[in-house]
Every structure is written in C-alpha cells, then in structure tokens.
Amino acid sequence: MIFDTDVLIWFFRGDPRAAELIESCAERAVSVVSLLELYQGARSRNEMRVLARFFPHQQFRMLPVTESISHSAVTLMEEHALGHGLQTADALIAATARETGSVLATGNVRHFRVIRRLEIKAFRPSGV
C-alpha cells in the first residue's frame, strides 16, 4: 500500500486511525513526492531529521519517480487537470500507485476518484 501525504501528516499529528492503518500494513510504501511535500511543510531541522529516520525505521519502501511514472502523470494531467483540478503532486502519486499496482491510502478521495485503474483505500482521521 502507498500512503498519500495526508495520511502521513495525520500520523505525525498523532492520529490513532492513521497509526493503525500504517501499522496494519506489512508492505508500506511512499512516493518520493510525498517525502518532498513533508519536507516542504517541516518547520525545523529537527522535523526533517524525524522524517529522514521515520521511513527506513518503519520499513517503508521509497518509490522514485521513474520515466514510466512521469509519462503516466503527464497523461493524467492532460486528462484531469482542467476538468477536475488535478494537481502535479497528486498526478505523480496516483501514477506511482498505478504503475506499481499498489493501493493508494488517502483521505483525499475526491482528488483521485476520477482516475481510472487506481485502487483507493479511503482514510478518515479520528474525530472527522
């Protein structure tokens, strides 16, 4: 399972449902795009260090943006950017999930529901 950035943000905020979802998966993966988004949102060098240690420690597979993923993301943008407002990071994350045949765990189902051949695991944080 690939975890979208929002699920990881909820995890780092201490949400028990996010922790349960991550811990329940034997095969955890994350797009490097999500890591970049998390670094972008970091408020200190310490938060960056926590992120750098977290993924290897929790046995996440870090998935790079390959040529195939890039091509797929471009196609997704051509199909969905204007009509559905698909953003670049979401296109790359969706393309990564499709190209690797992985389920995408996300709380932002509306961002991805128009994408064909993308299996989604809907996530709802605690108290929402």
N, C-alpha and C positions, 0 to 999 in steps of 0.2 A: 504494500500500500504506500502511495505517495501522499505526504501530508502537505496541504496548502499552507501558505504563510499564516493565514488567520488562525488555524488550529494551533500552530506553534506559538503564536502570540498569546492565545488563551492559556496554553500550557505554562508559559513563562510568567503569566499573571497569577498562576496558582489555581486555575480552574480544575476541579476534580474530574469533570467529564473529559476534558482534554487529556489529562494524565491517564485516565482509564482507557481511553481509545488508543493512545500511543502504547501504553504498556500491554494492551491486549494483542498487539500485532507482533508476530515473530519476525516478519520481514518488513522492516521500516526503511523508507527511502524519502529523500527530499531533493528537489531540483536545486541546483546551484543558484537559480534565480531567487528562490525563497531565502536562501542564506544571504544573498545580496540585499534583499529587502529588509531582512532582520538587522543586518549591519547598518543599513541606512537609517533605521529607526533607533539604533543604540544611542544612549545618552552619555556613555562614558567608555573609556578604555576597558574598565572592569567588565562592563556588559559585553563588550566584544570578546574578551577573554573567556567569559562564561559560554558564549556561543561557540567559540572555536573548540572548546573542550566537550561541549554537550553532545554534538553529533557523533563523534567517534566513540565516546563513552557509552552512549545509548545504542550503539551498533546500527546507526543509520548508514545506508548507502547514499553517497553524494552523487547525484546524477548530473553529468555535464550537459551543456548544450552542444549537441553534435550537428553535423551538417544536415542529417536527415530531420532532426528536430527543428532546425532552423527553417528548412523548406516547408515543413508541416505548419509551423507557426505563421509563416508568411501566408500560406493558403487560408488558414483560419482568420487572419486579419482581413484578407480580401473578401472573405465570405461574411464576416460578422462585425467588423469594426464600425461600419456606417449604420447598419440596421439595428445592431444590438449593443453598440458601445464597447465591444471587446477591447481590453487594454493589452498593451505589449506583454507585460509580465504574465498575465493570465493566459495569453495565447501560448507563450513559451512553456508554462507549467502544464497546460492542457495537452500540448503537443508532446511533452515529455511523457505524460501518463499514457497517451495513445501509442506512442512509438515503443514504449516498454511493455505495453499490455497490462498496465497497472491500474488499480482502482485509485481514484483521487478522493481523499477525505477533505472536505471543505465545509465551512459554514456559509460560504457564498455560492450556494447552488445556483442562484439566478445568474451569476456571471458565466456559468458553464453549461447550463441546461440546453442551450441551442446547439451545442457541439455534438455532432453525430459520432458514434463509436467511442464515446467516452463514458466509462462506468464511474458513477459518483456515489460516494458514501456521505450522506448528509450528516453534518455535525451541528449540534445545538449546545452552546455553553450552559452551564448551570445558571438558573435564575432567569433564563430568557424564554 
